[in-house]
């Protein structure tokens, strides 16, 4: 399920990036284009944070098999 969500975030970030560049090049609404670029950067950063592997010591607690 998380792979699906990360894929949707990447597609939405790419669409925002393309749309922001298009609006900036068109020159009609500079503020909206910049906000779209910032939103795309936030989405890409979130995907990056979620995909960084964590060391085994930081994993959530799991039941002990020796009990």
PyMOL Python script that loads the backbone (N, CA, C, O; Angstrom):
from pymol import cmd

cmd.read_pdbstr("""\
ATOM      1  N   UNK A   1       0.821  -1.193   0.000  1.00  0.00           N
ATOM      2  CA  UNK A   1       0.000   0.000   0.000  1.00  0.00           C
ATOM      3  C   UNK A   1       0.866   1.258   0.000  1.00  0.00           C
ATOM      4  O   UNK A   1       0.538   2.240  -0.666  1.00  0.00           O
ATOM      5  N   UNK A   2       1.971   1.230   0.746  1.00  0.00           N
ATOM      6  CA  UNK A   2       2.812   2.420   0.800  1.00  0.00           C
ATOM      7  C   UNK A   2       3.499   2.669  -0.544  1.00  0.00           C
ATOM      8  O   UNK A   2       3.759   3.819  -0.899  1.00  0.00           O
ATOM      9  N   UNK A   3       3.795   1.598  -1.300  1.00  0.00           N
ATOM     10  CA  UNK A   3       4.389   1.792  -2.626  1.00  0.00           C
ATOM     11  C   UNK A   3       3.427   2.529  -3.548  1.00  0.00           C
ATOM     12  O   UNK A   3       3.849   3.367  -4.345  1.00  0.00           O
ATOM     13  N   UNK A   4       2.147   2.225  -3.444  1.00  0.00           N
ATOM     14  CA  UNK A   4       1.142   2.904  -4.258  1.00  0.00           C
ATOM     15  C   UNK A   4       1.081   4.388  -3.909  1.00  0.00           C
ATOM     16  O   UNK A   4       1.026   5.237  -4.799  1.00  0.00           O
ATOM     17  N   UNK A   5       1.091   4.697  -2.625  1.00  0.00           N
ATOM     18  CA  UNK A   5       1.022   6.089  -2.179  1.00  0.00           C
ATOM     19  C   UNK A   5       2.265   6.856  -2.627  1.00  0.00           C
ATOM     20  O   UNK A   5       2.159   7.993  -3.085  1.00  0.00           O
ATOM     21  N   UNK A   6       3.442   6.242  -2.498  1.00  0.00           N
ATOM     22  CA  UNK A   6       4.672   6.906  -2.932  1.00  0.00           C
ATOM     23  C   UNK A   6       4.672   7.121  -4.446  1.00  0.00           C
ATOM     24  O   UNK A   6       5.166   8.140  -4.929  1.00  0.00           O
ATOM     25  N   UNK A   7       4.121   6.168  -5.191  1.00  0.00           N
ATOM     26  CA  UNK A   7       4.042   6.336  -6.643  1.00  0.00           C
ATOM     27  C   UNK A   7       3.113   7.482  -7.018  1.00  0.00           C
ATOM     28  O   UNK A   7       3.421   8.266  -7.916  1.00  0.00           O
ATOM     29  N   UNK A   8       1.981   7.580  -6.335  1.00  0.00           N
ATOM     30  CA  UNK A   8       1.041   8.667  -6.605  1.00  0.00           C
ATOM     31  C   UNK A   8       1.671  10.012  -6.252  1.00  0.00           C
ATOM     32  O   UNK A   8       1.488  10.992  -6.973  1.00  0.00           O
ATOM     33  N   UNK A   9       2.413  10.060  -5.147  1.00  0.00           N
ATOM     34  CA  UNK A   9       3.106  11.303  -4.775  1.00  0.00           C
ATOM     35  C   UNK A   9       4.133  11.707  -5.828  1.00  0.00           C
ATOM     36  O   UNK A   9       4.259  12.891  -6.142  1.00  0.00           O
ATOM     37  N   UNK A  10       4.862  10.746  -6.374  1.00  0.00           N
ATOM     38  CA  UNK A  10       5.846  11.066  -7.403  1.00  0.00           C
ATOM     39  C   UNK A  10       5.167  11.573  -8.672  1.00  0.00           C
ATOM     40  O   UNK A  10       5.639  12.525  -9.293  1.00  0.00           O
ATOM     41  N   UNK A  11       4.057  10.937  -9.058  1.00  0.00           N
ATOM     42  CA  UNK A  11       3.341  11.399 -10.252  1.00  0.00           C
ATOM     43  C   UNK A  11       2.756  12.794 -10.041  1.00  0.00           C
ATOM     44  O   UNK A  11       2.811  13.640 -10.934  1.00  0.00           O
ATOM     45  N   UNK A  12       2.199  13.027  -8.862  1.00  0.00           N
ATOM     46  CA  UNK A  12       1.646  14.355  -8.573  1.00  0.00           C
ATOM     47  C   UNK A  12       2.752  15.400  -8.521  1.00  0.00           C
ATOM     48  O   UNK A  12       2.561  16.523  -8.989  1.00  0.00           O
ATOM     49  N   UNK A  13       3.898  15.051  -7.961  1.00  0.00           N
ATOM     50  CA  UNK A  13       5.021  15.979  -7.926  1.00  0.00           C
ATOM     51  C   UNK A  13       5.525  16.301  -9.321  1.00  0.00           C
ATOM     52  O   UNK A  13       5.868  17.448  -9.606  1.00  0.00           O
ATOM     53  N   UNK A  14       5.573  15.300 -10.197  1.00  0.00           N
ATOM     54  CA  UNK A  14       6.002  15.544 -11.575  1.00  0.00           C
ATOM     55  C   UNK A  14       4.998  16.439 -12.300  1.00  0.00           C
ATOM     56  O   UNK A  14       5.389  17.322 -13.064  1.00  0.00           O
ATOM     57  N   UNK A  15       3.710  16.211 -12.063  1.00  0.00           N
ATOM     58  CA  UNK A  15       2.686  17.048 -12.693  1.00  0.00           C
ATOM     59  C   UNK A  15       2.781  18.489 -12.184  1.00  0.00           C
ATOM     60  O   UNK A  15       2.657  19.430 -12.968  1.00  0.00           O
ATOM     61  N   UNK A  16       2.998  18.667 -10.887  1.00  0.00           N
ATOM     62  CA  UNK A  16       3.155  20.013 -10.337  1.00  0.00           C
ATOM     63  C   UNK A  16       4.406  20.696 -10.886  1.00  0.00           C
ATOM     64  O   UNK A  16       4.390  21.890 -11.186  1.00  0.00           O
ATOM     65  N   UNK A  17       5.466  19.943 -11.012  1.00  0.00           N
ATOM     66  CA  UNK A  17       6.703  20.502 -11.553  1.00  0.00           C
ATOM     67  C   UNK A  17       6.498  20.965 -12.993  1.00  0.00           C
ATOM     68  O   UNK A  17       6.877  22.078 -13.357  1.00  0.00           O
ATOM     69  N   UNK A  18       5.901  20.108 -13.800  1.00  0.00           N
ATOM     70  CA  UNK A  18       5.656  20.470 -15.199  1.00  0.00           C
ATOM     71  C   UNK A  18       4.691  21.652 -15.294  1.00  0.00           C
ATOM     72  O   UNK A  18       4.907  22.565 -16.091  1.00  0.00           O
ATOM     73  N   UNK A  19       3.645  21.640 -14.497  1.00  0.00           N
ATOM     74  CA  UNK A  19       2.683  22.735 -14.514  1.00  0.00           C
ATOM     75  C   UNK A  19       3.285  24.040 -14.041  1.00  0.00           C
ATOM     76  O   UNK A  19       3.005  25.100 -14.601  1.00  0.00           O
ATOM     77  N   UNK A  20       4.113  23.966 -13.007  1.00  0.00           N
ATOM     78  CA  UNK A  20       4.763  25.179 -12.507  1.00  0.00           C
ATOM     79  C   UNK A  20       5.704  25.789 -13.528  1.00  0.00           C
ATOM     80  O   UNK A  20       5.739  27.007 -13.702  1.00  0.00           O
ATOM     81  N   UNK A  21       6.466  24.939 -14.203  1.00  0.00           N
ATOM     82  CA  UNK A  21       7.370  25.442 -15.242  1.00  0.00           C
ATOM     83  C   UNK A  21       6.570  26.042 -16.398  1.00  0.00           C
ATOM     84  O   UNK A  21       6.931  27.089 -16.937  1.00  0.00           O
ATOM     85  N   UNK A  22       5.485  25.372 -16.770  1.00  0.00           N
ATOM     86  CA  UNK A  22       4.649  25.884 -17.863  1.00  0.00           C
ATOM     87  C   UNK A  22       4.069  27.260 -17.523  1.00  0.00           C
ATOM     88  O   UNK A  22       4.095  28.172 -18.350  1.00  0.00           O
ATOM     89  N   UNK A  23       3.545  27.402 -16.302  1.00  0.00           N
ATOM     90  CA  UNK A  23       2.953  28.680 -15.899  1.00  0.00           C
ATOM     91  C   UNK A  23       4.011  29.780 -15.816  1.00  0.00           C
ATOM     92  O   UNK A  23       3.753  30.922 -16.196  1.00  0.00           O
ATOM     93  N   UNK A  24       5.210  29.435 -15.315  1.00  0.00           N
ATOM     94  CA  UNK A  24       6.274  30.437 -15.246  1.00  0.00           C
ATOM     95  C   UNK A  24       6.726  30.869 -16.635  1.00  0.00           C
ATOM     96  O   UNK A  24       6.988  32.051 -16.854  1.00  0.00           O
ATOM     97  N   UNK A  25       6.821  29.941 -17.569  1.00  0.00           N
ATOM     98  CA  UNK A  25       7.248  30.296 -18.929  1.00  0.00           C
ATOM     99  C   UNK A  25       6.180  31.086 -19.662  1.00  0.00           C
ATOM    100  O   UNK A  25       6.479  31.948 -20.488  1.00  0.00           O
ATOM    101  N   UNK A  26       4.911  30.773 -19.341  1.00  0.00           N
ATOM    102  CA  UNK A  26       3.807  31.502 -19.963  1.00  0.00           C
ATOM    103  C   UNK A  26       3.770  32.945 -19.460  1.00  0.00           C
ATOM    104  O   UNK A  26       3.424  33.863 -20.203  1.00  0.00           O
ATOM    105  N   UNK A  27       4.129  33.131 -18.192  1.00  0.00           N
ATOM    106  CA  UNK A  27       4.241  34.464 -17.629  1.00  0.00           C
ATOM    107  C   UNK A  27       2.943  35.068 -17.136  1.00  0.00           C
ATOM    108  O   UNK A  27       2.895  36.270 -16.874  1.00  0.00           O
ATOM    109  N   UNK A  28       1.893  34.282 -17.000  1.00  0.00           N
ATOM    110  CA  UNK A  28       0.612  34.855 -16.592  1.00  0.00           C
ATOM    111  C   UNK A  28       0.481  34.998 -15.078  1.00  0.00           C
ATOM    112  O   UNK A  28       0.026  36.034 -14.593  1.00  0.00           O
ATOM    113  N   UNK A  29       0.870  33.984 -14.339  1.00  0.00           N
ATOM    114  CA  UNK A  29       0.669  34.009 -12.896  1.00  0.00           C
ATOM    115  C   UNK A  29       1.920  33.480 -12.205  1.00  0.00           C
ATOM    116  O   UNK A  29       2.010  32.293 -11.892  1.00  0.00           O
ATOM    117  N   UNK A  30       2.864  34.350 -11.972  1.00  0.00           N
ATOM    118  CA  UNK A  30       4.165  33.957 -11.414  1.00  0.00           C
ATOM    119  C   UNK A  30       4.040  33.344 -10.022  1.00  0.00           C
ATOM    120  O   UNK A  30       4.720  32.367  -9.711  1.00  0.00           O
ATOM    121  N   UNK A  31       3.180  33.909  -9.188  1.00  0.00           N
ATOM    122  CA  UNK A  31       3.027  33.428  -7.813  1.00  0.00           C
ATOM    123  C   UNK A  31       2.510  31.988  -7.791  1.00  0.00           C
ATOM    124  O   UNK A  31       3.002  31.163  -7.021  1.00  0.00           O
ATOM    125  N   UNK A  32       1.536  31.689  -8.623  1.00  0.00           N
ATOM    126  CA  UNK A  32       0.982  30.339  -8.668  1.00  0.00           C
ATOM    127  C   UNK A  32       2.028  29.343  -9.180  1.00  0.00           C
ATOM    128  O   UNK A  32       2.118  28.224  -8.674  1.00  0.00           O
ATOM    129  N   UNK A  33       2.807  29.739 -10.167  1.00  0.00           N
ATOM    130  CA  UNK A  33       3.852  28.861 -10.684  1.00  0.00           C
ATOM    131  C   UNK A  33       4.908  28.548  -9.636  1.00  0.00           C
ATOM    132  O   UNK A  33       5.349  27.406  -9.508  1.00  0.00           O
ATOM    133  N   UNK A  34       5.312  29.573  -8.882  1.00  0.00           N
ATOM    134  CA  UNK A  34       6.296  29.338  -7.820  1.00  0.00           C
ATOM    135  C   UNK A  34       5.741  28.446  -6.720  1.00  0.00           C
ATOM    136  O   UNK A  34       6.451  27.587  -6.198  1.00  0.00           O
ATOM    137  N   UNK A  35       4.487  28.643  -6.367  1.00  0.00           N
ATOM    138  CA  UNK A  35       3.879  27.794  -5.344  1.00  0.00           C
ATOM    139  C   UNK A  35       3.772  26.343  -5.812  1.00  0.00           C
ATOM    140  O   UNK A  35       3.924  25.417  -5.015  1.00  0.00           O
ATOM    141  N   UNK A  36       3.512  26.147  -7.092  1.00  0.00           N
ATOM    142  CA  UNK A  36       3.466  24.790  -7.630  1.00  0.00           C
ATOM    143  C   UNK A  36       4.843  24.135  -7.574  1.00  0.00           C
ATOM    144  O   UNK A  36       4.950  22.943  -7.286  1.00  0.00           O
ATOM    145  N   UNK A  37       5.885  24.895  -7.844  1.00  0.00           N
ATOM    146  CA  UNK A  37       7.246  24.357  -7.747  1.00  0.00           C
ATOM    147  C   UNK A  37       7.612  24.015  -6.306  1.00  0.00           C
ATOM    148  O   UNK A  37       8.263  23.002  -6.052  1.00  0.00           O
ATOM    149  N   UNK A  38       7.197  24.851  -5.371  1.00  0.00           N
ATOM    150  CA  UNK A  38       7.461  24.569  -3.951  1.00  0.00           C
ATOM    151  C   UNK A  38       6.704  23.316  -3.515  1.00  0.00           C
ATOM    152  O   UNK A  38       7.255  22.483  -2.796  1.00  0.00           O
ATOM    153  N   UNK A  39       5.454  23.175  -3.938  1.00  0.00           N
ATOM    154  CA  UNK A  39       4.677  21.982  -3.587  1.00  0.00           C
ATOM    155  C   UNK A  39       5.315  20.721  -4.170  1.00  0.00           C
ATOM    156  O   UNK A  39       5.338  19.678  -3.517  1.00  0.00           O
ATOM    157  N   UNK A  40       5.830  20.814  -5.386  1.00  0.00           N
ATOM    158  CA  UNK A  40       6.508  19.664  -5.992  1.00  0.00           C
ATOM    159  C   UNK A  40       7.764  19.304  -5.204  1.00  0.00           C
ATOM    160  O   UNK A  40       8.041  18.124  -4.987  1.00  0.00           O
ATOM    161  N   UNK A  41       8.520  20.303  -4.775  1.00  0.00           N
ATOM    162  CA  UNK A  41       9.727  20.042  -3.985  1.00  0.00           C
ATOM    163  C   UNK A  41       9.383  19.380  -2.659  1.00  0.00           C
ATOM    164  O   UNK A  41      10.093  18.481  -2.210  1.00  0.00           O
ATOM    165  N   UNK A  42       8.292  19.823  -2.029  1.00  0.00           N
ATOM    166  CA  UNK A  42       7.866  19.213  -0.761  1.00  0.00           C
ATOM    167  C   UNK A  42       7.467  17.762  -0.978  1.00  0.00           C
ATOM    168  O   UNK A  42       7.804  16.901  -0.165  1.00  0.00           O
ATOM    169  N   UNK A  43       6.759  17.480  -2.057  1.00  0.00           N
ATOM    170  CA  UNK A  43       6.368  16.095  -2.344  1.00  0.00           C
ATOM    171  C   UNK A  43       7.588  15.210  -2.581  1.00  0.00           C
ATOM    172  O   UNK A  43       7.658  14.094  -2.067  1.00  0.00           O
ATOM    173  N   UNK A  44       8.549  15.707  -3.360  1.00  0.00           N
ATOM    174  CA  UNK A  44       9.758  14.921  -3.616  1.00  0.00           C
ATOM    175  C   UNK A  44      10.560  14.707  -2.328  1.00  0.00           C
ATOM    176  O   UNK A  44      11.130  13.635  -2.125  1.00  0.00           O
ATOM    177  N   UNK A  45      10.605  15.712  -1.467  1.00  0.00           N
ATOM    178  CA  UNK A  45      11.310  15.560  -0.192  1.00  0.00           C
ATOM    179  C   UNK A  45      10.616  14.528   0.700  1.00  0.00           C
ATOM    180  O   UNK A  45      11.284  13.739   1.369  1.00  0.00           O
ATOM    181  N   UNK A  46       9.287  14.528   0.714  1.00  0.00           N
ATOM    182  CA  UNK A  46       8.559  13.539   1.510  1.00  0.00           C
ATOM    183  C   UNK A  46       8.824  12.124   1.020  1.00  0.00           C
ATOM    184  O   UNK A  46       9.012  11.214   1.827  1.00  0.00           O
ATOM    185  N   UNK A  47       8.841  11.934  -0.277  1.00  0.00           N
ATOM    186  CA  UNK A  47       9.137  10.604  -0.820  1.00  0.00           C
ATOM    187  C   UNK A  47      10.559  10.202  -0.450  1.00  0.00           C
ATOM    188  O   UNK A  47      10.811   9.052  -0.092  1.00  0.00           O
ATOM    189  N   UNK A  48      11.478  11.142  -0.535  1.00  0.00           N
ATOM    190  CA  UNK A  48      12.857  10.849  -0.150  1.00  0.00           C
ATOM    191  C   UNK A  48      12.985  10.457   1.314  1.00  0.00           C
ATOM    192  O   UNK A  48      13.720   9.529   1.651  1.00  0.00           O
ATOM    193  N   UNK A  49      12.282  11.153   2.172  1.00  0.00           N
ATOM    194  CA  UNK A  49      12.335  10.843   3.602  1.00  0.00           C
ATOM    195  C   UNK A  49      11.754   9.463   3.881  1.00  0.00           C
ATOM    196  O   UNK A  49      12.311   8.698   4.667  1.00  0.00           O
ATOM    197  N   UNK A  50      10.647   9.148   3.244  1.00  0.00           N
ATOM    198  CA  UNK A  50       9.990   7.858   3.488  1.00  0.00           C
ATOM    199  C   UNK A  50      10.768   6.682   2.936  1.00  0.00           C
ATOM    200  O   UNK A  50      10.595   5.563   3.419  1.00  0.00           O
ATOM    201  N   UNK A  51      11.627   6.891   1.936  1.00  0.00           N
ATOM    202  CA  UNK A  51      12.350   5.777   1.335  1.00  0.00           C
ATOM    203  C   UNK A  51      13.756   5.592   1.900  1.00  0.00           C
ATOM    204  O   UNK A  51      14.435   4.634   1.531  1.00  0.00           O
ATOM    205  N   UNK A  52      14.208   6.470   2.776  1.00  0.00           N
ATOM    206  CA  UNK A  52      15.527   6.309   3.395  1.00  0.00           C
ATOM    207  C   UNK A  52      15.483   5.105   4.326  1.00  0.00           C
ATOM    208  O   UNK A  52      14.629   5.040   5.211  1.00  0.00           O
ATOM    209  N   UNK A  53      16.395   4.148   4.139  1.00  0.00           N
ATOM    210  CA  UNK A  53      16.393   2.985   5.033  1.00  0.00           C
ATOM    211  C   UNK A  53      16.831   3.376   6.444  1.00  0.00           C
ATOM    212  O   UNK A  53      17.674   4.253   6.632  1.00  0.00           O
ATOM    213  N   UNK A  54      16.242   2.711   7.415  1.00  0.00           N
ATOM    214  CA  UNK A  54      16.595   2.974   8.810  1.00  0.00           C
ATOM    215  C   UNK A  54      17.375   1.787   9.367  1.00  0.00           C
ATOM    216  O   UNK A  54      17.153   0.652   8.946  1.00  0.00           O
ATOM    217  N   UNK A  55      18.284   2.035  10.307  1.00  0.00           N
ATOM    218  CA  UNK A  55      19.013   0.927  10.911  1.00  0.00           C
ATOM    219  C   UNK A  55      18.075   0.040  11.742  1.00  0.00           C
ATOM    220  O   UNK A  55      17.006   0.476  12.170  1.00  0.00           O
ATOM    221  N   UNK A  56      18.480  -1.163  11.952  1.00  0.00           N
ATOM    222  CA  UNK A  56      17.652  -2.125  12.686  1.00  0.00           C
ATOM    223  C   UNK A  56      17.351  -1.671  14.107  1.00  0.00           C
ATOM    224  O   UNK A  56      16.310  -2.037  14.653  1.00  0.00           O
ATOM    225  N   UNK A  57      18.223  -0.890  14.718  1.00  0.00           N
ATOM    226  CA  UNK A  57      18.004  -0.452  16.093  1.00  0.00           C
ATOM    227  C   UNK A  57      16.858   0.550  16.198  1.00  0.00           C
ATOM    228  O   UNK A  57      16.323   0.739  17.291  1.00  0.00           O
ATOM    229  N   UNK A  58      16.464   1.195  15.106  1.00  0.00           N
ATOM    230  CA  UNK A  58      15.387   2.178  15.124  1.00  0.00           C
ATOM    231  C   UNK A  58      14.049   1.612  14.701  1.00  0.00           C
ATOM    232  O   UNK A  58      13.071   2.354  14.598  1.00  0.00           O
ATOM    233  N   UNK A  59      13.983   0.311  14.453  1.00  0.00           N
ATOM    234  CA  UNK A  59      12.738  -0.303  14.042  1.00  0.00           C
ATOM    235  C   UNK A  59      11.767  -0.367  15.205  1.00  0.00           C
ATOM    236  O   UNK A  59      12.195  -0.426  16.358  1.00  0.00           O
ATOM    237  N   UNK A  60      10.452  -0.356  14.927  1.00  0.00           N
ATOM    238  CA  UNK A  60       9.467  -0.490  16.011  1.00  0.00           C
ATOM    239  C   UNK A  60       9.658  -1.816  16.744  1.00  0.00           C
ATOM    240  O   UNK A  60      10.163  -2.788  16.182  1.00  0.00           O
ATOM    241  N   UNK A  61       9.249  -1.835  17.988  1.00  0.00           N
ATOM    242  CA  UNK A  61       9.410  -3.042  18.796  1.00  0.00           C
ATOM    243  C   UNK A  61       8.566  -4.177  18.228  1.00  0.00           C
ATOM    244  O   UNK A  61       7.423  -3.982  17.814  1.00  0.00           O
ATOM    245  N   UNK A  62       9.157  -5.355  18.221  1.00  0.00           N
ATOM    246  CA  UNK A  62       8.428  -6.538  17.782  1.00  0.00           C
ATOM    247  C   UNK A  62       8.407  -7.536  18.939  1.00  0.00           C
ATOM    248  O   UNK A  62       9.276  -7.493  19.811  1.00  0.00           O
ATOM    249  N   UNK A  63       7.422  -8.433  18.951  1.00  0.00           N
ATOM    250  CA  UNK A  63       7.348  -9.395  20.044  1.00  0.00           C
ATOM    251  C   UNK A  63       8.581 -10.290  20.072  1.00  0.00           C
ATOM    252  O   UNK A  63       9.086 -10.704  19.028  1.00  0.00           O
ATOM    253  N   UNK A  64       9.053 -10.579  21.265  1.00  0.00           N
ATOM    254  CA  UNK A  64      10.214 -11.437  21.425  1.00  0.00           C
ATOM    255  C   UNK A  64       9.806 -12.897  21.246  1.00  0.00           C
ATOM    256  O   UNK A  64       8.792 -13.329  21.794  1.00  0.00           O
ATOM    257  N   UNK A  65      10.584 -13.651  20.490  1.00  0.00           N
ATOM    258  CA  UNK A  65      10.248 -15.055  20.255  1.00  0.00           C
ATOM    259  C   UNK A  65      10.695 -15.946  21.406  1.00  0.00           C
ATOM    260  O   UNK A  65      10.254 -17.092  21.490  1.00  0.00           O
ATOM    261  N   UNK A  66      11.556 -15.458  22.295  1.00  0.00           N
ATOM    262  CA  UNK A  66      12.079 -16.272  23.401  1.00  0.00           C
ATOM    263  C   UNK A  66      11.173 -16.289  24.620  1.00  0.00           C
ATOM    264  O   UNK A  66      11.453 -17.044  25.551  1.00  0.00           O
ATOM    265  N   UNK A  67      10.115 -15.511  24.673  1.00  0.00           N
ATOM    266  CA  UNK A  67       9.261 -15.457  25.867  1.00  0.00           C
ATOM    267  C   UNK A  67       8.304 -16.601  25.949  1.00  0.00           C
ATOM    268  O   UNK A  67       7.524 -16.687  26.898  1.00  0.00           O
TER     269      UNK A  67
END
""", "prot")
cmd.dss("prot")
cmd.show_as("cartoon", "prot")
cmd.util.cbc("prot")
cmd.orient("prot")
